[in-house]
Amino acid sequence: MTRALLLSVRFHDGRYHGAGDWPPAPARLFQALVAGAARGATLADEDRSALKWLETLGAPVIAAPAVRRGEPCKNYVPNNDLDAVDGDPRRIGEIRTAPPKVTRPYIFDAKIPLLFIWTSDDHAYDEKHAQTICKMAERLYQFGRGVDMAWAWGELLDESEIEQRLACHRGVVHRPSEGNTGKALPCPQKGSLASLERRFAAGRSRFTWIQEGKKPQQLFSQSPKPRFARVAYATPPHRFLFEIRTAMSDESFVPWPSERVTELVLNVRDKAARRLKEALPEEAGKIDRVFIGRQATEADKAARVRILPLPSIGHIHADQEIRRVLVEIPPNCPLRADDIAWAFSGLENTGSATVEPWSLVRAEGRGMLDHYGIDSREQDGFRVWRTVTPAALPAMRAGHGTTGAGRVANEAKTAHAVMQALRHAGVATRVASIRVQREPFDRNGSRAEGFAMPRRFAARGLHHVEMTFAQAVHGPLVIGNGRYLGLGLMAPQKEVAPGALLFSVAPETSIAMTDAPSLLRAVRRALMALAKDRQERVPRLFSGHEPDGAPAGSGRHEHVFLATDDTDGDGRIDRLIVAAPWAVDRAQQAPKRTDRAYFEGVVSSLERVRAGRLGVVALSSAVQPAPGDVLIGPSRLWESRTPYRPTRHTQRGKDTVAAVTQDVILECGRRGIPRPEVEVLDLKSGPKGGGVAARLCLRFATAVDGPVMLGRDSHRGGGLFGAAG
């Protein structure tokens, strides 16, 4: 049977000034027990044995009151160095610390105690030692800094009483994390007591005198640090998922238009807050702060309840209308999670001209959360995220950015606003690239300006955002000024297409870059041969033709892009890149899973190419390019590695440089790439202005992912760009 040792700590004032984060670590309680039980440098044998037994137990469960940070306070404290002013107490102001010591306390309800619960089975449990620890707890007199006066008491619980006591506690429960994720707190381990005794003994003789020549000198030695184990504690938020169901007997879903997401949040938020204030009138101030943000300060942000309507996604035919509402309650919320869940359960709406009456019903299935990267069972976080509802960012001035340079500056400001939105949302993971646009990323999504709300969210301040993080991030991810009103909700791209595969060409092959067109024609023929089905048909993805043999005429780039690259600049082909159309033409819809698998399967099976006079070219195994590769980026600066050929002929009498610049800008727009600032580095043309080939430098306001392959002959090696910074 499981037994538990419960130590409760209550503070005289509802303030804690101790170093480190909240909650106070179990190691700090262990030190406080030692300090309270010791008599000078001596511990009773009974107390010593009990503390050594406590070291053998696992990390405790901690229940702590909800806190908010107080205002910083500067203390100008004199240094203990009177000799520096010739021992004159009147000059003590000259030796104050610089800079001042800054303290920022945690503020909480002093009536709610801190609980530390150690559990052990019959084999490890020792009733005598446990009772001794309870007696030692009564001698505790402070917990934290000297100003944190506290007292404690101990109890011995049975297994049936443990969870009951935690359920009745009006605070946050912190449990040791099995996956080593969460806040790391120092905890007692075997040898902790001995390390504290060594530190105490060393502290009594930190200053020693040595004789060097005629004048003795004083030496200072640092005391050894105590020995504690670092244990991760997880405190996930409480999440309650509700479904919008009809109030009629069939209880079918009632879809709510995603463009009216803010109206839905205001509706359920105000009704839930009103219901909770009627039930708990003494908590009206807290309810206004955590529900509405009324009278809230910066310290209250971490405690605010988030209401997240979830548009239906996860399938190509999903209509992105709202059928579910997620209520997320942070662990530091001063209101009980089950009280908040009760306030939302059964909320009713009488309906309108466009939406029939409905009520909120607790959801049984939680599969939709997986589409938003919440409690995902597929993988540990995701790197690529896209908005489902647009993010509300600071609106640029009307009319700003009508010129090319102005648009680049506008995009740079918008990207900076996205970074600020991430900071305010508490996301510290480094961002590799940002893409901002008005159009939705999914077929059934809505344009950003469709979510505008008079006097609250201006249309020009709403943007759809795609972000690639350097490391995987967990959901839910919500950014922007409307993150408490349903805007800025992001979903991960779980299955990022391989996009491009690279082959290395054996050095002994020695094919000049001038022979790239011949090699690429052979590569295309080889891929078409590998892609043939049993009826000898080649799909459009590799042939670029319709089933009847006619050139593909959809106007979209639906077949693979090929290019060669001279990595070391010696004029010889070092690498071959095969890029899928969805990786180069970002304006396309996301590919199907079968298309991705088919592309990767065919391209990765390419091992050698018979290239006529160039001979048989052996290739290395296909690999996905690593982030940072010159052909992949991400980067804000991209330079030509092969000449760019415009998609349209320059009209007679027109400025060729201006025509090429405009052509590149239009080509980027068609490919779903942000508008660049174009610099023409070199330009060649035929005798009558035809056959234009240019080397370009493209500067983007935000980092852009590769491969970047543009222009008339981009499918056969032209217009390849490389990251230049």
C-alpha positions, 0 to 999 in steps of 0.5 A, spaced: 500 500 500 502 506 498 503 511 503 505 519 503 508 524 507 505 531 506 509 537 508 504 543 508 508 550 508 504 557 509 507 564 509 506 569 513 505 574 508 503 572 501 509 574 498 515 570 496 522 573 495 526 566 494 531 566 488 529 561 482 522 560 479 516 558 482 514 553 485 520 553 490 524 547 489 524 541 494 531 542 495 529 549 498 524 545 503 530 540 505 535 546 506 529 549 510 528 543 514 536 542 516 536 550 518 530 549 522 532 542 526 540 544 527 542 547 533 548 551 531 553 546 527 549 540 530 544 535 528 540 530 532 542 523 530 534 522 530 533 528 525 540 526 521 537 519 520 530 521 518 533 526 513 537 521 510 531 517 509 528 523 505 533 523 500 532 516 498 525 517 496 523 520 489 521 527 487 515 529 491 508 532 487 508 539 489 501 543 489 502 551 489 498 557 490 497 561 483 502 567 483 503 573 479 509 577 479 510 583 483 513 590 481 521 590 481 524 593 487 531 596 488 535 595 494 541 600 495 544 596 500 551 598 503 557 593 502 560 590 508 567 593 507 568 599 512 575 598 511 574 601 504 573 608 508 578 608 513 573 605 518 569 611 518 561 609 519 559 616 517 562 615 510 558 608 509 554 611 503 560 611 499 560 603 499 553 602 497 552 596 492 552 598 484 548 596 481 543 596 486 540 589 488 533 588 484 528 583 487 521 582 484 517 577 489 511 572 487 504 574 490 499 569 492 494 568 497 497 567 503 491 562 505 493 557 500 499 553 503 504 550 499 504 542 499 510 537 498 507 530 497 512 524 498 510 517 496 513 510 497 511 503 498 511 499 504 518 497 502 521 504 502 516 507 508 519 508 515 513 510 520 518 512 525 522 517 520 516 520 517 514 522 524 520 525 525 520 529 519 513 531 521 516 534 528 522 537 524 517 541 520 514 544 526 521 548 527 521 551 520 521 558 521 523 561 514 522 559 507 526 563 501 530 569 503 530 572 510 524 576 509 519 570 507 517 568 514 513 561 514 511 555 518 510 548 516 506 542 519 507 535 517 501 529 515 501 522 514 496 520 509 494 513 506 493 512 498 486 514 498 487 521 501 492 523 496 488 525 490 483 527 494 487 532 498 490 535 491 483 535 488 481 540 494 487 544 493 486 551 490 492 551 486 496 548 481 499 541 481 506 540 479 508 533 478 515 530 476 515 529 468 516 522 465 518 525 459 524 529 462 520 535 459 518 541 463 521 546 468 527 543 472 527 543 479 533 541 484 530 535 489 534 531 494 538 525 493 543 521 496 548 525 499 545 532 499 545 532 507 552 530 507 554 536 501 550 541 506 554 539 512 561 540 508 558 547 505 556 549 512 563 547 515 567 550 509 563 557 510 566 557 517 573 558 514 572 561 508 577 567 510 584 564 512 591 568 513 597 567 510 604 570 511 607 573 504 613 577 506 612 582 512 605 583 511 600 578 512 594 577 507 587 574 507 585 569 502 577 567 501 575 560 498 568 559 495 564 554 499 562 547 495 556 547 492 550 543 495 548 536 491 541 536 488 538 532 483 535 536 477 528 533 476 523 536 470 516 538 473 510 538 468 504 543 469 500 542 462 494 547 462 487 544 463 484 543 456 476 542 455 473 541 448 466 543 446 462 541 440 457 546 437 451 542 437 444 544 435 439 545 441 434 540 437 433 532 439 438 530 433 444 534 436 447 535 430 453 539 429 451 547 427 457 550 423 459 557 425 462 561 419 470 562 420 470 569 418 465 571 424 470 567 429 471 574 433 463 574 434 463 567 437 468 568 442 465 574 444 458 571 445 461 565 449 466 568 453 461 574 456 456 568 457 460 564 461 463 570 465 456 572 467 454 565 469 461 564 473 460 571 476 453 569 478 455 563 482 461 566 485 460 573 486 466 574 490 470 572 485 468 577 480 474 581 479 478 575 478 473 573 473 474 580 469 481 579 469 482 572 466 476 572 462 476 579 459 482 582 461 479 588 464 483 591 469 489 586 467 496 588 468 502 585 464 502 580 470 495 577 469 497 575 461 500 568 463 493 567 467 488 569 462 483 563 459 484 562 452 477 561 448 480 557 441 474 556 436 477 550 431 475 551 424 474 544 421 481 542 417 485 535 416 482 533 409 482 537 402 474 537 402 474 540 410 470 547 409 474 550 415 467 552 418 467 552 426 464 546 430 468 545 436 471 550 441 477 549 445 477 552 452 485 552 455 486 554 462 493 556 464 496 552 470 497 559 474 489 561 473 487 563 480 480 560 478 479 553 479 479 549 472 472 545 473 469 551 475 471 554 468 469 548 465 462 548 468 461 555 466 462 553 459 458 547 459 451 547 456 451 555 454 446 556 449 445 561 443 438 563 440 441 563 433 441 569 428 439 570 421 444 565 418 446 560 424 440 556 428 440 555 435 445 551 438 449 549 445 456 547 447 456 540 449 463 537 452 466 533 446 467 526 447 473 525 441 479 529 441 481 528 434 481 535 431 486 537 437 491 533 433 490 537 427 492 543 431 499 540 434 495 539 440 497 532 444 499 530 437 500 522 437 504 523 431 511 526 432 514 531 438 512 538 435 512 541 428 517 546 424 512 549 419 506 552 421 500 556 417 495 560 420 488 558 419 485 564 422 489 570 420 493 574 425 492 581 427 498 585 426 499 593 427 496 596 421 501 599 416 499 606 414 494 607 408 497 608 401 504 605 404 508 601 399 506 603 392 513 603 389 517 596 389 522 599 395 516 601 399 513 594 398 519 591 400 519 595 406 512 594 408 514 586 408 520 587 412 515 591 417 510 586 417 515 580 418 518 584 424 511 585 427 510 577 426 516 576 431 514 581 436 507 577 436 511 571 437 515 574 443 508 576 446 505 569 445 511 567 449 514 563 443 522 563 444 524 558 439 528 561 433 524 562 426 528 560 420 523 563 415 517 568 415 512 568 409 506 573 409 500 574 404 493 576 404 490 569 401 489 563 405 494 557 405 488 552 404 483 551 398 477 552 403 480 558 407 478 565 407 482 571 405 485 575 411 480 581 410 474 577 410 475 577 418 476 584 419 471 587 425 469 594 425 473 599 430 477 592 433 481 589 427 482 593 421 482 589 414 489 592 412 492 589 419 490 582 418 495 577 414 496 570 413 502 567 416 507 561 414 513 560 419 518 555 419 522 554 426 529 552 427 526 547 432 520 543 433 514 547 436 508 544 440 501 547 439 496 550 440 500 556 437 496 563 437 499 569 435 497 577 434 493 582 437 487 578 436 489 571 440 484 572 445 479 573 440 480 567 435 484 570 430 492 568 429 490 560 430 496 556 426 496 549 424 502 545 423 504 542 416 505 535 419 507 532 412 512 537 409 513 534 402 520 532 400 520 538 395 527 537 392 532 531 392 540 532 390 544 527 387 552 528 387 556 527 380 562 523 381 568 527 380 571 523 375 565 524 370 568 531 369 562 534 365 562 541 364 557 546 365 556 548 358 554 540 357 548 541 362 542 541 357 544 535 354 545 531 361 538 534 363 535 532 357 538 525 359 536 525 366 528 527 364 528 521 359 531 516 365 526 519 370 520 518 364 523 511 363 522 509 371 515 512 371 512 508 366 506 504 368 504 497 366 501 500 360 507 504 358 504 511 360 508 516 363 504 521 368 504 528 367 509 529 373 515 527 369 513 528 362 510 535 362 504 532 357 497 530 357 495 522 356 494 524 349 501 526 348 499 534 347 503 539 352 500 540 358 496 546 357 493 548 364 498 554 365 501 551 372 507 548 373 505 541 374 512 537 372 518 536 375 524 542 375 531 539 373 538 543 374 545 542 375 550 546 380 557 547 380 558 547 387 566 549 387 566 554 381 571 550 377 566 550 371 564 542 372 557 539 374 558 537 381 550 536 383 544 535 380 537 537 383 530 534 381 525 539 384 517 537 385 513 542 382 509 544 389 516 545 392 518 551 386 511 553 385 508 555 392 502 558 389 499 550 388 495 547 393 498 542 397 500 535 394 496 529 396 500 524 400 500 519 394 503 524 389 509 526 394 510 518 395 510 517 388 515 523 386 520 520 392 520 513 390 521 514 382 526 520 383 530 516 389 531 510 384 535 514 379 542 511 380 545 512 373 544 516 366 546 514 359 547 521 356 550 519 349 556 522 348 557 524 355 557 517 357 554 513 363 553 518 369 553 515 375 549 518 381 550 518 388 544 516 392 538 521 392 538 525 399 534 531 401 538 537 402 539 540 409 537 546 411 542 551 410 544 548 403 546 554 398 540 551 394 535 551 399 536 556 404 533 559 407 535 566 406 533 573 404 538 574 399 538 570 393 543 570 387 543 567 380 547 560 379 544 559 372 542 565 367 535 567 368 531 568 361 524 572 361 518 569 360 516 574 355 520 578 350 522 585 351 518 590 347 522 594 342 524 600 344 523 598 352 528 598 357 531 591 357 533 592 365 527 595 367 523 589 363 527 584 366 526 586 373 518 587 372 518 580 369 522 577 375 517 580 380 511 578 376 514 571 376 515 571 383 508 573 384 505 567 380 510 562 384 507 564 390 514 567 392 514 574 396 515 580 392 523 581 391 527 587 390 531 586 384 538 588 382 541 586 375 548 584 376 549 582 368 545 582 362 546 579 355 541 579 349 541 578 342 543 583 336 535 585 336 534 585 343 532 577 343 535 572 347 535 575 354 539 572 359 541 575 366 544 574 372 540 577 378 540 578 385 533 578 389 533 581 396 527 579 400 524 582 406 524 576 410 527 569 409 525 565 403 526 557 403 529 554 396 529 551 391 528 558 387 528 556 380 524 562 375 524 564 368 522 561 361 527 555 362 526 553 369 524 546 368 531 545 364 536 548 368 535 555 367 533 561 372 537 557 378 538 561 384 542 560 390 542 563 397 547 568 398 547 571 405 
